[in-house]
């Protein structure tokens, strides 16, 4: 099992290229299921979840090729098996995104209940409720969602869908399904993330009629058929935010190429308040920080919330900054009920953190000390990397397969900025 070995204490300098967003690439790979014409995606990150999704669509009969430059070509004209089996999706909750496109194009689908990170309940009931409002008949049997159109119907029908909560993957599923539905669909309480906007822009290139994406009210006028397109996946704002926190914590000056500041307002505001300089530049975002030396960083309290608020996917990484910043802070997690699993591992590195329910109280310390720690989920992995970069001595991070699910060669990019980090391949458990 691979591990990461980090020797902390180095500042980060230079430029890093931000990859395409995992949370945009996965639904966009599923969007290719909506048409019998070829679809080309550029800037697709090399991630384990992307590889899993490609295996999934190939198992359905989709021709899918990828190159080393982030290009993926898909042709679903010969798709014959509209099923997502448990064996292929047990590690990836995004498998639910196949349900809407398959149902919309073929009138039936069988999709395993998804797996993924163990960070709390991620119910699919909102997906089922919305697709049922569009006329689908859905049952859950033996761990599968089995969906079909009523006898005599060939297309989903437009509907007004109001979800009980803001759901990103739900909004994406409804967008894709509505694109081929008969009539108009109104999505209320829709997610507003940049990845939603990117998916909508891809669907529009395919011939969909969508208005209001990027707001909580999205209107879709269904069309009878979609065509192929070429589309570049938007830059990953979570990867960018992770590198911003890494530079803030270690100190240094780094340009994040392709990063888009307007997608990270909440994180950038907190970094500036902490004492960092962050500015948009032509081609990316630049951050400079003096790091924790001489108490140049000030701890920041925050609460996670839906976009455009502070993202839950950045909570652990910013906490890694808070643990070595001056002062006390309160981190409140409002999205997932079990997303403080990184806390115990940070304590092993010398952090002072006390958790009560949804709140973690952090008291900054002057120095972390390297130790062996274990990654528990995707973003927790990234937070431990940041903590290891500033810790004294060596930090060994186990179970980094979590990291590979969402970060494109993170250790290679960090080495390019001057970090002393290496992957120990096949290291004993």
Secondary structure as GFF3:
##gff-version 3
##sequence-region A 1 429
A	DSSP	beta_strand	3	7	.	.	.	ID=ss1
A	DSSP	beta_strand	12	17	.	.	.	ID=ss2
A	DSSP	alpha_helix	22	31	.	.	.	ID=ss3
A	DSSP	three_ten_helix	32	34	.	.	.	ID=ss4
A	DSSP	beta_strand	39	42	.	.	.	ID=ss5
A	DSSP	alpha_helix	48	60	.	.	.	ID=ss6
A	DSSP	beta_strand	63	66	.	.	.	ID=ss7
A	DSSP	beta_strand	72	75	.	.	.	ID=ss8
A	DSSP	beta_strand	83	84	.	.	.	ID=ss9
A	DSSP	alpha_helix	86	89	.	.	.	ID=ss10
A	DSSP	three_ten_helix	93	96	.	.	.	ID=ss11
A	DSSP	alpha_helix	97	106	.	.	.	ID=ss12
A	DSSP	beta_strand	108	112	.	.	.	ID=ss13
A	DSSP	alpha_helix	125	133	.	.	.	ID=ss14
A	DSSP	beta_strand	136	141	.	.	.	ID=ss15
A	DSSP	beta_strand	144	149	.	.	.	ID=ss16
A	DSSP	beta_strand	160	162	.	.	.	ID=ss17
A	DSSP	alpha_helix	168	179	.	.	.	ID=ss18
A	DSSP	beta_strand	184	188	.	.	.	ID=ss19
A	DSSP	alpha_helix	194	205	.	.	.	ID=ss20
A	DSSP	beta_strand	209	211	.	.	.	ID=ss21
A	DSSP	beta_strand	217	221	.	.	.	ID=ss22
A	DSSP	beta_strand	230	232	.	.	.	ID=ss23
A	DSSP	alpha_helix	237	250	.	.	.	ID=ss24
A	DSSP	beta_strand	252	257	.	.	.	ID=ss25
A	DSSP	three_ten_helix	261	263	.	.	.	ID=ss26
A	DSSP	alpha_helix	265	274	.	.	.	ID=ss27
A	DSSP	beta_strand	277	281	.	.	.	ID=ss28
A	DSSP	beta_strand	284	289	.	.	.	ID=ss29
A	DSSP	three_ten_helix	293	295	.	.	.	ID=ss30
A	DSSP	beta_strand	302	303	.	.	.	ID=ss31
A	DSSP	three_ten_helix	312	314	.	.	.	ID=ss32
A	DSSP	alpha_helix	315	322	.	.	.	ID=ss33
A	DSSP	beta_strand	328	332	.	.	.	ID=ss34
A	DSSP	alpha_helix	343	348	.	.	.	ID=ss35
A	DSSP	beta_strand	352	356	.	.	.	ID=ss36
A	DSSP	beta_strand	359	363	.	.	.	ID=ss37
A	DSSP	beta_strand	372	374	.	.	.	ID=ss38
A	DSSP	alpha_helix	378	390	.	.	.	ID=ss39
A	DSSP	beta_strand	394	398	.	.	.	ID=ss40
A	DSSP	alpha_helix	401	404	.	.	.	ID=ss41
A	DSSP	alpha_helix	410	416	.	.	.	ID=ss42
A	DSSP	beta_strand	420	424	.	.	.	ID=ss43
###
